[in-house]
Amino acid sequence: MNPNLERLHEYAFQKLAALFSDIEPNAKFRPINLGIGEPKHATPQFIRDALVQNLAGLANYPVALGSDALRASIAAWIERRFGIALDAKTQIIPVNGTREALFAIAQAVVDTSRPDPVVVAPNPFYQVYEGAALLAGADPFYLNTIAQNHYALDFAQLPADVWRRTQLIYVCSPDNPTGRVMSLAEWQRLFELADEHDFVIASDECYSEIYFDEDKAPLGSLQAARQLGRADFARLILFSSLSKRSNVPGMRSGFVAGDAAVLKTFLAYRTYHGCAMSPPIQAASIAAWQDEAHVVENRRLYREKFQAVLPILQPALPVEMPEAGFYLWAETPTAPGRAGSRMADTAFAQRLYRNYNVTVLPGSYLARDAHGINPGAQRVRIALVAPLAECVEAAQRIVASCQTL
């Protein structure tokens, strides 16, 4: 067996199941799960129709590069969204959701013939980044994102020796779980580091279409590169998905776009990987990328939930409105009898589940100990994916739990 499999950490939701395994939740309350970031809004009917109407495509083998029509629809969306015209033949590849591609990029990029390869990731992070690094034979290094620094990526946390060995960095903007959007200045510094040390940037932007001001869409990586004069998008790959944007996580549909030279090599890897997108899914994806009205409505539903939930939570729980995404990254309340000390995130999650049948995810499960701290400790991630009424009821139960400490 691949010895790198032994280096993998238990996944956050496995740890959560173990944390709750001996707990019988209060049967007076119906269960509300705000622990997993799975969109619960209805899939638009026109996307469902496009899928059904193209089921004849099941009789055909798909190609790794996807259809010309799908790549053209993605290119058109990128131009509408970011004002950037890409070559659909060389700068875009459809993928089966960002998770699959985020894992695969490390396998294609990391060169183990070079000594001690490094993959850098934010901390907290999407655990696929870490697993991809480990199975590619690299060592992960972490950049803590903390409230005191407004969750910015502090590149000075890593010494020059680590940056010299870095072959890939994952960034997530808007970030999971903090909801922060990277600034142009952060992108500029990251591009400078990539040029200096010759590593690839994997920009995970799967939450880019969940934001709250229709006149202020989050800055994307390709936008930042263009604004900084990097028209060739050197060393930069954007990862995007329909899952959150169009409420189709089961379709597993997204794309990668950017540096044509990197994508040429990535396509060669994917040809052997056998992960071409099914033709009916491609047809449904074309329909989804061509429509924005359902995305605007999707944002309205999330905005409504944040507007309803935050006033309920904030008197009892330190929590702020994110810049984007559908998560609240909340500090735990003060521990009983310990002034100034916050309750452990695991204990808070257990208590909330036991007494009020609400599931949230302990923040420490999304992070690693790095630079002397676990930046997820004493925080919980609350995913506002349930219907509005359930989110409001869950917030009320969370407040009740805090008030009875």
C-alpha positions in Angstrom: 0.0 0.0 0.0 1.0 3.6 -0.6 2.8 4.6 2.7 1.5 8.1 2.3 -2.0 6.9 3.1 -0.7 6.5 6.7 -0.1 10.2 6.8 -3.7 11.2 6.2 -5.7 12.7 9.1 -9.2 11.6 9.9 -11.7 13.7 8.0 -13.6 16.4 10.0 -17.0 14.8 9.7 -15.6 11.4 10.8 -14.3 13.2 13.9 -17.6 14.9 14.4 -19.5 11.5 14.2 -17.1 10.1 16.8 -17.6 13.2 19.0 -21.3 12.7 19.1 -21.3 8.8 19.1 -22.2 8.5 22.8 -24.6 11.4 22.9 -28.4 11.0 22.7 -29.8 14.4 21.5 -32.8 16.0 23.3 -35.8 14.4 21.6 -37.9 17.5 22.3 -36.2 19.2 19.5 -36.2 18.2 15.8 -32.6 17.9 14.5 -31.1 20.9 12.6 -27.8 20.3 10.9 -25.7 23.4 10.3 -22.4 21.4 10.4 -21.9 20.5 6.7 -21.6 23.0 3.9 -24.1 21.3 1.6 -26.4 23.7 -0.3 -30.1 23.0 0.5 -31.8 25.4 -1.8 -33.8 23.8 -4.6 -32.0 23.0 -7.8 -33.5 25.2 -10.5 -35.9 23.3 -12.7 -34.3 24.4 -16.0 -31.1 22.7 -15.0 -33.0 19.5 -14.1 -34.7 19.7 -17.4 -31.5 20.1 -19.4 -30.1 17.1 -17.6 -33.1 14.9 -18.4 -33.4 16.1 -22.0 -29.8 15.1 -22.7 -29.8 11.6 -21.2 -29.1 10.2 -24.7 -25.5 11.3 -24.1 -25.0 8.4 -21.7 -24.4 6.3 -24.8 -21.2 8.3 -25.6 -17.7 8.4 -24.0 -16.8 11.9 -22.9 -13.4 13.4 -23.5 -11.2 14.9 -20.8 -11.2 18.4 -22.3 -15.0 18.5 -22.3 -17.2 19.7 -25.2 -16.5 22.8 -27.2 -19.9 24.1 -26.2 -19.3 23.7 -22.5 -15.9 25.4 -22.6 -17.4 28.2 -24.6 -20.2 28.7 -22.1 -17.6 28.8 -19.2 -15.5 31.3 -21.2 -18.5 33.5 -21.7 -19.4 33.4 -18.0 -15.8 34.3 -17.1 -16.0 37.3 -19.4 -19.3 38.4 -18.0 -18.2 37.9 -14.4 -14.6 39.0 -14.5 -14.3 41.0 -17.7 -11.6 38.6 -19.0 -11.5 36.9 -22.4 -9.9 33.4 -22.2 -9.0 31.0 -24.9 -11.6 28.2 -24.4 -9.3 25.7 -26.1 -6.2 26.2 -24.0 -7.1 28.0 -20.8 -10.3 26.2 -19.6 -10.9 22.6 -18.6 -14.2 21.3 -17.2 -13.8 19.2 -14.1 -16.0 17.0 -11.9 -16.4 19.6 -9.1 -13.6 21.5 -7.5 -12.8 18.8 -4.9 -11.7 16.3 -7.6 -9.6 18.9 -9.4 -8.1 20.4 -6.2 -6.8 17.0 -5.3 -5.6 16.1 -8.8 -3.6 19.4 -9.3 -1.2 18.4 -6.5 -0.6 15.0 -8.1 0.2 16.7 -11.4 2.3 19.5 -10.0 4.4 18.1 -7.2 7.8 16.9 -8.4 9.2 14.5 -5.8 12.6 14.3 -7.6 13.2 17.7 -6.1 14.2 17.5 -2.4 11.6 18.0 0.3 8.7 19.3 -1.7 6.3 21.6 0.1 2.6 22.5 -0.4 1.3 25.5 1.4 -2.3 26.0 2.6 -4.3 28.4 4.7 -5.1 27.3 8.2 -8.1 26.6 8.8 -8.6 24.9 5.5 -10.5 22.6 3.2 -9.0 19.2 4.2 -8.6 18.1 0.5 -5.6 20.5 0.3 -3.7 18.6 3.0 -4.7 15.2 1.7 -3.7 16.1 -1.8 -0.3 17.3 -0.6 0.4 14.2 1.5 -0.6 11.7 -1.2 1.6 13.7 -3.7 4.6 13.1 -1.5 4.9 16.7 -0.3 5.0 18.2 3.2 2.1 20.6 4.0 2.9 23.9 5.7 0.2 26.2 7.0 -0.5 29.9 7.1 -2.7 30.7 10.1 -5.6 33.0 9.4 -6.6 34.7 12.6 -9.1 37.4 13.7 -6.3 39.7 15.0 -5.0 39.9 11.4 -8.5 40.1 9.9 -8.0 36.6 8.6 -5.4 37.8 6.0 -2.8 35.5 4.6 0.4 36.4 6.5 3.1 35.1 4.1 5.8 36.1 6.6 4.8 33.2 8.8 6.9 30.9 6.6 10.7 31.2 6.4 12.5 31.7 3.1 13.7 28.0 3.1 10.1 26.8 3.1 9.1 29.1 0.2 12.2 27.9 -1.8 10.8 24.3 -1.5 7.2 25.2 -2.2 5.8 23.8 -5.4 2.1 24.6 -4.9 0.0 26.8 -2.7 -3.7 26.5 -2.1 -5.7 29.7 -1.4 -9.4 30.0 -0.9 -11.2 33.3 -1.6 -13.9 33.8 -0.4 -12.4 31.7 2.3 -13.9 28.6 4.0 -14.6 29.1 6.9 -14.0 32.8 7.5 -15.7 34.2 4.4 -12.8 36.7 3.8 -12.0 37.9 0.3 -8.3 38.3 -0.6 -7.3 41.9 -1.4 -5.4 43.0 -4.5 -2.3 43.7 -2.3 -2.4 40.1 -1.0 -2.6 38.8 -4.6 0.3 41.0 -5.6 2.5 39.7 -2.8 1.5 36.1 -3.6 2.3 36.6 -7.3 5.7 38.0 -6.4 6.5 34.9 -4.3 5.4 32.6 -7.1 7.6 34.4 -9.5 10.6 34.2 -7.1 10.2 30.6 -6.1 8.4 29.1 -9.2 5.4 27.5 -7.6 1.8 27.1 -8.8 -1.1 28.9 -7.2 -4.3 26.9 -6.9 -7.1 29.5 -6.2 -10.2 27.8 -4.8 -13.1 30.2 -5.6 -16.1 27.8 -5.2 -17.8 30.4 -2.9 -17.2 33.4 -5.2 -20.9 33.7 -6.2 -22.3 33.8 -2.7 -22.0 37.4 -1.6 -24.3 40.1 -0.3 -23.9 43.3 -2.2 -25.0 42.9 -5.9 -22.8 45.9 -6.8 -19.7 44.4 -5.2 -18.8 40.9 -6.3 -15.7 39.4 -4.7 -12.3 40.0 -6.5 -11.3 36.9 -8.4 -7.7 35.7 -8.9 -7.8 36.2 -12.7 -9.2 39.7 -12.2 -6.3 40.4 -9.7 -3.8 39.1 -12.2 -5.1 41.2 -15.0 -5.2 44.3 -12.9 -1.6 43.7 -12.0 -0.5 43.3 -15.6 -0.2 39.5 -15.6 -2.1 38.9 -18.8 -0.7 35.4 -19.3 -1.9 34.3 -15.8 1.5 32.7 -15.2 1.5 30.0 -12.5 -2.1 30.7 -11.6 -5.1 28.3 -11.8 -8.6 29.2 -10.8 -11.0 26.5 -9.5 -14.7 27.2 -9.7 -17.9 25.2 -9.3 -21.6 25.1 -9.9 -22.3 23.4 -6.6 -22.8 26.4 -4.4 -23.6 28.9 -7.2 -26.5 26.8 -8.7 -27.4 24.4 -5.9 -26.2 21.3 -7.8 -23.6 19.6 -5.5 -24.6 16.2 -6.8 -23.8 17.2 -10.4 -20.1 17.5 -9.6 -19.5 20.1 -12.1 -16.9 22.9 -12.2 -13.9 24.1 -14.2 -10.3 25.1 -13.9 -8.9 28.1 -15.9 -5.7 30.1 -16.2 -2.1 29.4 -17.2 -2.3 27.5 -20.5 1.1 25.9 -19.9 0.1 24.4 -16.5 -3.3 23.3 -17.9 -1.6 21.5 -20.8 0.3 19.3 -18.4 -2.8 19.0 -16.1 -4.9 17.8 -19.1 -2.3 15.1 -19.8 -2.6 13.9 -16.3 -6.4 13.9 -16.4 -6.5 11.9 -19.7 -5.0 9.0 -17.7 -7.0 9.8 -14.6 -10.2 9.0 -16.3 -12.3 11.8 -14.9 -14.1 13.2 -17.9 -17.5 14.8 -17.3 -20.6 12.9 -18.4 -22.3 14.4 -21.5 -25.7 14.9 -19.8 -23.9 16.7 -16.9 -22.1 18.8 -19.5 -25.4 19.8 -21.1 -27.0 20.7 -17.7 -23.8 22.7 -16.9 -24.1 24.7 -20.1 -27.6 25.7 -19.0 -26.4 26.7 -15.5 -23.5 28.8 -16.7 -25.7 30.7 -19.2 -28.2 31.9 -16.5 -27.6 34.4 -13.8 -31.2 35.0 -12.6 -31.2 31.9 -10.4 -27.8 32.9 -8.9 -29.2 36.3 -7.9 -32.1 34.6 -6.3 -29.8 32.2 -4.5 -27.8 35.1 -3.0 -31.1 36.8 -1.9 -32.0 33.7 0.1 -28.6 33.6 1.8 -28.7 37.3 2.5 -32.1 36.9 4.1 -30.8 34.2 6.4 -27.8 36.2 7.5 -30.0 39.3 8.2 -32.4 37.2 10.3 -29.8 35.1 12.2 -27.1 37.6 13.1 -29.3 39.9 15.3 -30.4 36.8 17.3 -26.9 35.4 17.8 -24.8 38.5 18.4 -26.0 39.3 21.9 -24.9 35.9 23.1 -22.1 34.8 20.7 -19.2 36.7 19.2 -19.8 36.5 15.5 -19.5 38.8 12.5 -21.0 39.0 9.0 -18.6 37.4 6.5 -17.7 39.2 3.3 -19.0 36.2 1.3 -19.9 32.5 1.5 -22.6 30.9 3.7 -20.7 30.3 6.9 -20.5 32.0 10.3 -17.1 31.6 12.0 -18.2 32.1 15.5 -16.2 32.3 18.7 -17.5 30.1 21.5 -19.0 31.7 24.6 -17.1 32.3 27.8 -16.6 29.1 29.8 -18.5 28.8 33.0 -16.6 30.0 36.0 -13.6 31.0 33.9 -13.7 34.7 33.2 -11.9 35.6 30.0 -11.6 32.0 28.9 -13.7 30.6 26.0 -15.4 27.2 26.0 -13.6 24.5 24.1 -15.2 24.2 20.6 -15.7 20.4 20.9 -17.4 20.8 24.3 -19.6 23.6 23.0 -20.6 21.5 19.9 -21.4 18.5 22.2 -23.5 20.5 24.6 -25.5 22.1 21.8 -26.1 18.7 20.2 -27.0 17.0 23.4 -29.4 19.7 24.8 -30.8 21.3 21.7 -30.2 18.9 18.8 -28.3 21.4 16.7 -25.1 20.4 14.8 -22.3 22.8 14.3 -18.7 21.9 13.4 -15.8 22.5 15.9 -13.3 24.9 14.4 -10.3 22.9 15.6 -11.4 20.0 13.2 -10.8 22.4 10.3 -7.3 23.4 11.3 -3.9 22.0 12.5 -1.6 23.1 15.2 0.8 25.5 13.5 3.0 28.3 14.7 2.1 27.5 18.3 -1.7 27.6 18.0 -4.7 25.8 16.4 -6.5 28.8 14.8 -9.8 27.0 14.8 -9.8 26.3 18.5 -12.6 27.9 20.5 -14.5 28.6 17.3 -17.4 26.8 15.5 -18.4 26.9 11.9 -22.1 27.4 11.4 -23.4 26.7 7.8 -26.5 28.6 7.0 -27.6 26.1 4.4 -30.9 25.0 6.0 -34.2 26.8 5.2 -34.7 30.3 6.7 -37.1 29.0 9.5 -34.7 26.3 10.5 -31.7 28.7 10.6 -33.7 31.1 12.8 -34.8 28.3 15.1 -31.3 26.9 15.3 -30.0 30.4 16.2 -32.6 30.7 19.0 -31.5 27.3 20.4 -27.8 28.3 20.2 -28.6 31.4 22.2 -30.6 29.4 24.8 -27.6 27.0 25.1 -25.3 30.0 25.7 -27.7 31.5 28.3 -27.8 28.3 30.3 -24.0 27.8 30.7 
